[in-house]
């Protein structure tokens, strides 16, 4: 019988509770031994629902437990570097939700501790694990339709998050577009330069803290390809997730997944099913698969599929986009190289 990996989850809010549920119900390779949240009553409610026996308020209790091999970090972003450093120093393998940090210095310090400790780190960019995006990656990287020339990503939310959330999320590029920056690197490779434009067209309240809700980012890749990322905080017709890569000998495309494939025809024309309402619905299988693969990497001592460097580069691209907005110019990614 294949052994299970003992894992604990730190943070049981929106994403943490999703991961806890998946670990208990859908990832048999894992043995969820404990959960942790500074809001003990929140963690306890999750534990009661899923029959989890151990609930703690201080994550250091989990790090001191030699039976726990890995931790999944789903706390708020500013706490990620601190918990990563503590977990790595305790010899625990780490799965951390994105972004690793909003500050490069803090992130680099955490990544250095991970490297020194020799533990595994995987960053939660779940879209890499979507079957359609993975198939496009395979087609383009195989060379069967030639060399990639143009990437176009469309990623639009059905409605804007709360003002409370938007105030502290790091802004459009580090909260929303960060997934698309990672997808661009996953599909095409490293970005050399980008240029971002944007405006506030949907939620005028966010002007007070300098955010945007409508943006387009142009990308120049190191291999010569070019790309665009088209984002909006509000697409009233549903959660819009599309991707296309034009190559020298063809193209590969991912269209939206609807709730069903049914089309109804009447005197007003044909009508299709609604798009998924939001990311929890559209990407539900990806949240399972990313953690399942992490657990297998720990169990079988394999490299993780989304590394700390992948996490770092997504943040670098987000910071470069903000710099492009502020300075109204194209920004070279080399401007963020380590010194």
Secondary structure by P-SEA (a helix, b strand, c coil): cbbbbbbbbccccaaaaaaaaaaacccccccccbbbbcaaaaaaaaaaaacccccccccccccccccccbbbbbccccaaaaaaaaaaaacccccccccccccaaaaaaaaaaaaaabbbbbccccccccaaaaaaaaaaaacccccccbbbbbbbbcccccccccccccccccccaaaaaaaaaaccccccccccccccccccccccccccccbbbbbbccccccbbbbbbccccccbbbbbbbbcccccccccccccccccccccccbbbbbcccccccccaaaaaaaaaaaaaaaaacccccccaaaaaaaaaaaaaaaaaaaacbbbbccccccc
